[in-house]
Amino acid sequence: MTINFLNKNDEQSGLHSGVHPDAKLEQSVSLFPNNADTDSRSEPLRPQFWSRFALNELNHSEWEALCDGCGSCCLIKYIDNDDDEELVEYTDVTCQLMDCATGYCQHYATRQEHVPDCIQLTMDNLPNMMWLPSHCAYKRLYKGQNLPSWHLLLTQDAVVTQHEMRAANVGVAGRCVSEIGMSDEEMETRVVNWVNP
């Protein structure tokens, strides 16, 4: 099942605020709407899995449901890790697969076939990816922090989540450009400060 951030009907999402903590959810969540090639592995989401299980204990659907769909990880970034502290500068330039209007990858499930160097976030490589934005659920849970208050798993309302993400200045939709046809020199001039590592 896919939750589209534009859904206005909670019943369509399969997530209800009155879910009993011991109830099993029958549907999984994907934040990549209307994508014909989304991953077909569908496992149930366990209630409040993000607070009850370690990241390495999550099933595939739970791992994917942590993604807030902001698209920040798909921005071209400059990482300087020569010093003890890692310096990250994000640009507003995205991978060629990003739909800059919606902020979603156009071929999420098969992205590595299209862009072989696309990084697939896993529990194994997460410790080396602290350049992820400070709001990223994966990074926050890894560091022992809570999900952001606007996260879909907490609000259980896609419209509320979308509104609160915009209010928190989170997401690339409508404010990024594709890397296609852009020179390295031009990319270097497009560093932004609206993504906080």
NORBELMO-V575977 format. One record per backbone hydrogen bond with DSSP energy under -1.0 kcal/mol. CO is the residue of the C=O (numbers start at 0). NH is the residue of the N-H. E is the energy in kcal/mol with one decimal. If there is no record, write none. Layout:
co=CO nh=NH e=E
co=CO nh=NH e=E
This chain:
co=3 nh=6 e=-2.7
co=8 nh=11 e=-1.2
co=15 nh=18 e=-1.5
co=19 nh=22 e=-2.0
co=29 nh=2 e=-1.8
co=34 nh=37 e=-1.5
co=44 nh=24 e=-1.3
co=45 nh=48 e=-1.7
co=47 nh=50 e=-1.6
co=47 nh=51 e=-1.1
co=48 nh=52 e=-2.0
co=53 nh=56 e=-2.2
co=54 nh=57 e=-1.4
co=58 nh=62 e=-2.5
co=59 nh=63 e=-2.5
co=60 nh=64 e=-2.0
co=63 nh=66 e=-1.2
co=69 nh=171 e=-2.3
co=70 nh=73 e=-1.6
co=71 nh=74 e=-1.5
co=73 nh=94 e=-1.5
co=75 nh=90 e=-2.3
co=77 nh=88 e=-2.6
co=79 nh=86 e=-2.7
co=86 nh=79 e=-3.1
co=88 nh=77 e=-3.0
co=89 nh=191 e=-2.9
co=91 nh=176 e=-2.5
co=92 nh=75 e=-3.8
co=93 nh=178 e=-1.8
co=94 nh=97 e=-1.7
co=96 nh=105 e=-2.6
co=98 nh=102 e=-3.3
co=99 nh=173 e=-3.6
co=103 nh=98 e=-2.6
co=107 nh=110 e=-1.3
co=109 nh=112 e=-1.5
co=109 nh=113 e=-1.1
co=110 nh=114 e=-3.2
co=114 nh=117 e=-2.3
co=121 nh=125 e=-1.6
co=124 nh=127 e=-1.3
co=125 nh=128 e=-2.3
co=128 nh=131 e=-1.9
co=132 nh=135 e=-1.8
co=135 nh=139 e=-2.8
co=136 nh=140 e=-2.8
co=137 nh=141 e=-2.2
co=138 nh=142 e=-1.9
co=139 nh=144 e=-3.5
co=140 nh=143 e=-1.5
co=147 nh=150 e=-2.1
co=150 nh=153 e=-1.7
co=150 nh=154 e=-2.6
co=151 nh=155 e=-2.4
co=156 nh=160 e=-2.6
co=157 nh=161 e=-2.5
co=158 nh=162 e=-2.4
co=159 nh=163 e=-2.9
co=160 nh=164 e=-2.5
co=161 nh=165 e=-2.1
co=162 nh=166 e=-2.2
co=163 nh=167 e=-1.7
co=164 nh=169 e=-2.8
co=165 nh=168 e=-1.6
co=171 nh=174 e=-2.4
co=176 nh=93 e=-3.2
co=178 nh=181 e=-2.3
co=182 nh=186 e=-2.2
co=183 nh=187 e=-1.8
co=185 nh=188 e=-1.1
co=186 nh=189 e=-2.0
co=189 nh=91 e=-1.4
co=195 nh=133 e=-4.1
